[in-house]
């Protein structure tokens, strides 16, 4: 790359980076306000907030990069024209076509970066954001669980917990009634339970310890079964 091309590209790049910072600041301001609300919750970590920020960034870059490229081209060439540098270049035999070469190169690079953020960054950010939303929702459900209160938020289930520990991730004295079939209810009691992460992000997984499952068969009260377990994994659909 010749000296003239490097000089023009350096001039354009400075204004483009300045424009990128300004446009990102404008576009990310609403997201920063939402992230500040997340930080106010005790169950949200700095790591999760950072991942949310990164997952939102590609969508904003899709808009900010083209705008910053346009700003860099306009401001950079306006500065060269204002200082009469374009006239001086024409005087020494540099034509319009020669000046357009670095401008076209910069525009192509900006178009490539925009395409990359649209085709790859956008879908990645959407997938990451959906997974984080489910992860935050799961943590919030376990954190908001009130001890010694019957919780009916879970579909077709009634949950009662005697006490919670470790920020709501460990429960003591668990009582769970499954009433999806009213004539055949199932009761599960356990000494304790651990809230486990769900890879799919659709349920609240519980590791029940030292408990038993009681099954009733309709109005036939004599038909009753009970089974004990040292460890059992249950999945509750998120409310």
N, C-alpha and C positions, 0 to 999 in steps of 0.2 A: 504494500500500500504506500502510495507516494505521500510526500510531506503535505501537499495541499489537501488530500483526502483526510489525513489524520487531523489536520487543523480544523476543517469544517465539521468532522464528526465529533471532535472534542467540544467544539462550540455548541453543537446541537445537543450532545449528551448531557451537558451541564443543566441546560434548561429543562430537558426531558426528565431528569432525575428530580429536579425541583418540582416540576408539575406532578410527577408520580407521588411524591410525598404529600403534596397538597390534596390531590384527588383521593388518595387512600385515607387521609385524615378525615375528609368530608364523608366518604362512604362508610368508614368504620366507626364513626362516632355513635350511631345508634347501637351497633353491636357492643361497643365498649360499655355503654350504659347497661345493656342487658347482662354483660359479664360481671359488672359491679354488683348487680342484684344476686347473681350466683354466688359471688364471694361472701355475701352476707349470710349464706346458709352454711351451717357448721358441717354438713355432710359433704360439701364440695371441696376438693383439694386444688392447689395451685396447678398441679399437673393436668387435671381435668379442664380447668379454665384455659390453660395454654393449648390443649388439644382442640377445644372448641374454637379458639381464636384462629388456629391454623386451618381448621376445616372450613371456616367462613372466608378466609383470605382469597382462595382461588376465584370464587365468584366475583369478588370485588376487583381482582386484577383483570378480569375479563373486560371490565368497563374502564379501569384506570389506565391500563397500558395503551390502548388506542388514543385516549385523550392526551396522555403524556407525550406520545410520539408526535401527535399533531402540534402540541404546545412547543415541543423542542424544535420542530421544523420551522414553525412560524416565528418564534422568538429568536432562534439562532440566525436565520436569514435576515430578519429585521435588524438585528444588531450589526451584522456585516454590512447591510445596506446603509444603515445610519452612520457608520464610520467611514463610508465611501470605499470600503474594501472591495466591494463588488465592481465598482467603477474602475479601481486600480487594476483588478484582475482582467477586466475587459481591455484595458489599455495595453497590457502586456501580451495580449493575444489569447487569453483564456475565454472560450466561448460558453454559451449557455449550456450546451450539451455536456461539457466537461464539469460544470458546476452541479449538474443534475445527478452525476454518477454517485457521489457520496450520499446525496439525499435519497436516491432510490434504494441504495444499500441499507440505509438506516430504516427506511419504511418497510423493506422486506424483512429485516430482523424483527421489527416490531410486530409485523403480521405473523411471523413464525411463533413468537412468544405468545401472542394472543391465541393462536390456534392451539398451542400446547396447553395453555391454561383452560381453554374451553373443552377440548377433547379429553384430556387426561385429568387436569386439576379439578374441574367442576364435578364430574362423577365421583372422584375420590373424596372430595370434600363433602358431597351429599351423603355418601355411604358412611363416612366417619361421623358426621353430625347425627345421622339417624341412630347409629350405635351408641353414641354418647348420650343422646336424649333418653334412650331406653335404660342405659346404665345409671344415669342420674335419677330417672324415675324410680328404678328399683331401690336405689339407696335412699331416696326420699320416703318411699313407702315404709321401709323398715325403720327409718328414723322417726317417722311421725306416728308409729304404732304406740298407742297409749296402754300402759300396763293396767291390769285389773278392769278392763273395759271390753265388752263384747264388740268386736269389729266385724261389720257386715259389708265392707267394701269389696271383698273378693267375691266374684260371681259364684253363687250356689254354695257358699261356704261361710261359716261363722267361726271366727278365731278369737281365742281368749289367751292372754299371756299374763302370767303372774308378775313377772319383772323382766326388765331388759338391761343389758350390760354392753360395754364396749361400743358405745354410740349406736345402739340398736341392732348390732350384728349378732348378738348372742342373747337368746331368750331362755327364761326359766319358767317352769310350770306351764307347758303348752297344752291347750285344749282346742281341737279342731273338729268341727262337725261338718260333714259333707251332706248337703240336702238336695243334690241334683235330682234324686229320686225320693220324694217325700215319704213314700211307703217303705223305702229300704234305706234308712239313714245309716251313715257310717261315722263312728266317733273314734278319733285318734287322740291319745294322751301321751305325753312324753315328759320326762324329767327336764330335758333341756333341748335346745335346737340352735343350730348355726345357720346363718344366712350365707348361701354360697353364690358365687357369680354364675350367671347363665350365659354360655357362649352365644346362644341364639338371641338372647336379650328380649325374650317374650314372656318369661315367667319369673316368679320369685321362688328359687330353689331352697329347700330347707333340709338340713341334715338332722333328723330327729334321733335322739339318744335315749336309750333305756325307757321304752314306752310299750304301748299295746294298742291294738286296733279292735274295736268292738263293732260288730255288724248285726243289725236287727232286720228280720225278714217280715215286714208288713205287720199284720195283726196277729200273726202266729208267734205269740210271745215265747212259746217253748222252743222255737227255732232261733237260737241266738248263738253266735260264735265269737270267740275271742282268740287273738293271737298276740304273742309278745315278741318283741324284737330288741336287740341291743343297739342296732343302727338301722335307719331307714331314710331313704331319700324321697321327698315329696316335692312336687312342682305346683305352685299356685298361680293361676293366670292373673296377670296384673290388672288392678281395677281400672 
